[in-house]
Amino acid sequence: MKKAYLTEIKPTNEQVTKINQTIGVCRYVYNLYLSKNKETYEKEGKFITGYDFSKWLNNEHTKVSDQWIKEVSSKAVKQAIMNGERAFKRFFNGLSRFPRFKKKKKQDVKCYFPKNNKTDWTIERHKVKIPTIGWVKLKEYGYIPKNATVKSGTISQRAGRYFVSILCEIENTNTKIKRNESGLGIDLGIKEFAVRSDGEVHKNVNKTENVRKLEKKLRREQRSLSRKYENLKKRGEKSATKLRANMNKNIFRVQKLHARLANIRLEYVKSVVDDMVTTKPAFITIEDLNVKGMMKNKHLSKAVAQQCFYTFKTWLIAKCKKYGIELRQVDRFYPSSKTCSCCGQKKLI
C-alpha cells in the first residue's frame, strides 16, 4: 500500500537557495511549455507533447538561451513538463479549464525528485536525504517510518516554510474495529458544520473568536497591499524601489495569514472525522452535496468554501476505508425531509 507523509523541514541557507532555484526553474519551464503550445497551435494547429517539448528544450532552446535551466535537477524539470501535459489532457477531456500560467506569489509549484539510486531518499529519525539537496533536518522526529520503501518525493514552499512530501510503500495495516449495530447519519451545513443523528453537533469553526480575529487582520493586510499597488501605478516602476520592498513584506504577511487559517480549518475537519470514527458505527451516511453548484451562489460561496466540505469527504472516505466502516452516500435529490420517519409516506406538496 502506498502512503504519503507530509512534514516540515529545516533546510540550511544554501539548501534554501537550491530549493528556491529549483522551484523557480520548474515554474519557468511549466509556463514556457504553455506559451510554446499556444504559439504552435495558433501557427500550425497541433499540440506539442511533453516528450517533444523536452527534446526541443534540451537540444535547441538551452543551447541558445536559458542555460541556467541545466543547473537544477533534470528530473524536476521533466516532471514540470509532464505536469503541463497532464493539465492540457485534462482540459481536452473536459475535466478542467484551460491551463493557466503559474505565478511566483501563488506558491503552487513543487519540485519533484524520484528515487534512482539506493542512497536517494534515505530516512532517519531526525533527517532525510533528498537527491541533489543532501541531508535536511526534520521538524517532527520519527513521523516518517524508517523501514518504509520510498518511491519518490516533492518539496514545496509556503509562506516562508518548507515542506517535504514522501511517497512510501508500506504494508497494508487496515485494522477492523468492533463496530456497533447502529449507524451514524451526518448532515453538513453552514450554520453548524455537522449535525449527527446521535444528537452531537459540531460547531462552525469560522465563527470562533480566533478565526474572526485572523480574518479581520487578513482584511487589513489585504487593504494595505491594495493601496500599495495603487501607489505603485501612480509613481511608476523607476521611483518605487522602497515601495516594492514594502509590498513584498506585505505579501509575505498575507501568505502567512492564509496559511494559518487553512491549517486551522484543516485540523478542525480532521478532528471532526476522528470523533465520528471513534464512535464505531456500523455505517456512516452522508449526503452527496453539489458543492460546485453551491459555489455559484454569490451570497453563500465564501461560507461554503470556508467549510471545506470536499476535504471532509475525502478524509472521511480514507478513515472509513482504514477501519472497515461502510460509507453510504445519499443522493442529493433524495426526499429525506419529505419522508415520514415512522410510516415512510412521502409528502407530495
Residue, then its C-alpha position, 0 to 999 in steps of 0.5 A: m500500500k502506498k502512503a504519503y507523509l507530509t512534514e516540515i523541514k529545516p533546510t540550511n541557507e544554501q539548501v534554501t537557495k537550491i530549493n528556491q532555484t529549483i522551484g523557480v526553474c520548474r515554474y519557468v519551464y511549466n509556463l514556457y511549455l504553455s506559451k510554446n503550445k499556444e504559439t504552435y497551435e495558433k501557427e500550425g494547429k497541433f499540440i506539442t507533447g511533453y516528450d517533444f517539448s523536452k527534446w526541443l528544450n534540451n537540444e535547441h532552446t538551452k543551447v541558445s538561451d536559458q542555460w541556467i535551466k541545466e543547473v537544477s535537477s533534470k528530473a524536476v524539470k521533466q516532471a514540470i513538463m509532464n505536469g503541463e501535459r497532464a493539465f492540457k489532457r485534462f482540459f481536452n477531456g473536459l475535466s478542467r479549464f484551460p491551463r493557466f500560467k503559474k505565478k511566483k506569489k501563488q506558491d503552487v509549484k513543487c519540485y519533484f525528485p524520484k528515487n534512482n539510486k539506493t542512497d536517494w531518499t534515505i530516512e532517519r529519525h531526525k533527517v532525510k536525504i533528498p537527491t541533489i539537496g543532501w541531508v535536511k533536518l526534520k521538524e517532527y522526529g520519527y513521523i516518517p517510518k524508517n523501514a518504509t520503501v520510498k518511491s519518490g518525493t516533492i518539496s514545496q514552499r509556503a509562506g516562508r516554510y518548507f515542506v517535504s512530501i514522501l511517497c512510501e510503500i508500506e504494508n497494508t495495516n487496515t485494522k477492523i474495529k468492533r463496530n456497533e449495530s447502529g449507524l451514524g447519519i451526518d448532515l453538513g451545513i453552514k450554520e453548524f458544520a455537522v449535525r449527527s443523528d446521535g444528537e452531537v453537533h459540531k460547531n462552525v469553526n469560522k465563527t470562533e473568536n480566533v478565526r474572526k480575529l485572523e480574518k479581520k487582520l487578513r482584511r487589513e493586510q489585504r487593504s494595505l497591499s491594495r493601496k500599495y499597488e495603487n501607489l505603485k501605478k501612480r509613481g511608476e516602476k523607476s521611483a518605487t524601489k522602497l515601495r516594492a520592498n514594502m509590498n513584498k513584506n506585505i505579501f509575505r504577511v498575507q501568505k502567512l495569514h492564509a496559511r494559518l487559517a487553512n491549517i486551522r480549518l484543516e485540523y478542525v475537519k480532521s478532528v471532526v472525522d476522528d470523533m465520528v470514527t471513534t464512535k464505531p458505527a456500523f455505517i456512516t451516511i452522508e449526503d452527496l452535496n453539489v458543492k460546485g453548484m453551491m459555489k455559484n451562489k454569490h451570497l453563500s460561496k465564501a461560507v461554503a468554501q470556508q467549510c471545506f466540505y470536499t476535504f471532509k469527504t475525502w478524509l472521511i472516505a480514507k478513515c472509513k476505508k482504514y477501519g472497515i466502516e461502510l460509507r453510504q452516500v445519499d443522493r442529493f435529490y433524495p426526499s429525506s425531509k419529505t419522508c415520514s420517519c415512522c410510516g415512510q409516506k412521502k409528502l407530495i406538496 
